[in-house]
Amino acid sequence: MADDGNQTTSIVEGTPETLSPPKTPSPPKTPSPPKTPPPPKTPSPPKTPQVTPDGGEDDDTT
């Protein structure tokens, strides 16, 4: 006979259809800890005075 899929009394592959065990509920997700704010940027140190192009220190002595 044609298998129309509605015959619940038919044996599937010779074994009775066993009910699948109930799924265990997944544990609730733990809330992610709040992000710690990034530390404030430290102000950049003052730039060291540029050395004069002639190679000497930038001073007034001649």
Secondary structure as UniProt FT lines:
FT   TURN            8..9
FT   TURN            13..14
FT   TURN            53..54
//
